[in-house]
Amino acid sequence: MPAATKIDVQSSAATPEERRQTREHLLREAMRTVDTACGTNQCDSLVVVAPERLLGRFRSTATDRVRTRLWRERAAEAGSLSDMEIGESVEAYFRQPRR
């Protein structure tokens, strides 16, 4: 997915403003991708793993289509986790009955 492209927001060469703009760009692209997937019924529910501050921004920019499918959120510094570790950290959610 285009929104999954890795962006180095921790680059020591980047200014705080450049890192903020990069995070905002990543959030917009991720939201666009997720909203499109929800709009075309490519997903039934969403689990979002992100740092707490980014979760707040995710909630505030989520469209109604995304909000209705948002099943779980997990605050985590996901940048320090591998894809496998993220998957393992949310695996238990999928063993629980959906609300």
C-alpha positions in Angstrom: 0.0 0.0 0.0 1.3 3.5 -0.8 0.8 4.6 2.8 3.0 1.9 4.1 6.1 3.4 2.5 8.8 3.8 5.2 9.6 7.4 6.0 12.6 8.2 8.2 11.0 10.9 10.5 13.8 10.4 13.1 16.5 11.6 10.7 18.9 13.8 12.7 19.3 16.0 9.6 15.6 16.9 9.7 14.3 19.9 11.6 11.4 19.4 14.1 9.1 21.2 11.6 10.2 18.8 8.8 9.6 15.8 11.0 6.1 17.2 11.9 5.3 17.7 8.2 6.5 14.2 7.4 4.3 12.7 10.1 1.3 14.7 8.9 1.9 13.6 5.3 2.1 10.0 6.4 -1.1 10.3 8.4 -2.9 11.9 5.4 -1.7 9.2 3.1 -2.6 6.4 5.5 -6.0 7.9 6.1 -6.6 8.2 2.4 -5.6 4.6 1.9 -7.7 3.3 4.8 -10.8 5.4 3.8 -10.6 4.0 0.3 -10.4 0.5 1.6 -13.4 1.1 3.8 -15.3 2.7 1.0 -14.8 -0.2 -1.3 -15.6 -2.8 1.5 -12.0 -4.2 1.5 -12.1 -4.4 5.3 -14.6 -5.1 8.0 -12.7 -3.8 11.0 -9.5 -1.9 11.8 -6.9 -2.2 14.5 -4.7 0.8 14.7 -1.2 0.7 16.4 0.5 4.0 16.8 2.0 6.3 19.4 -0.6 7.9 21.6 -0.2 11.3 20.1 -0.6 9.9 16.6 -3.7 8.0 17.6 -5.3 11.3 18.7 -4.5 12.8 15.3 -5.9 9.6 13.6 -9.1 9.9 15.5 -9.5 13.6 14.6 -8.9 13.0 10.9 -10.9 9.8 10.5 -13.8 9.8 8.2 -17.2 8.3 9.2 -16.4 5.2 7.1 -13.2 4.7 9.0 -14.7 5.4 12.5 -17.5 2.8 12.0 -14.8 0.1 11.3 -12.4 1.2 14.0 -12.5 -1.9 16.3 -9.4 -1.5 18.5 -6.6 1.0 19.1 -3.3 0.3 20.8 -0.8 2.9 21.8 2.7 1.8 21.1 5.9 3.2 19.7 5.4 1.1 16.6 8.5 2.5 14.9 10.6 0.4 17.2 8.7 -2.8 16.5 9.1 -5.1 13.5 6.0 -6.0 11.4 6.0 -9.4 13.2 6.1 -7.9 16.6 3.2 -5.6 15.8 1.2 -8.6 14.5 2.0 -10.5 17.7 1.0 -7.6 19.9 -2.5 -7.4 18.4 -3.0 -11.1 17.8 -5.1 -11.5 21.0 -7.7 -9.0 19.7 -8.6 -11.4 16.9 -9.3 -14.2 19.4 -11.9 -12.1 21.3 -15.5 -11.9 20.1 -16.1 -8.7 18.2 -18.3 -6.1 19.9 
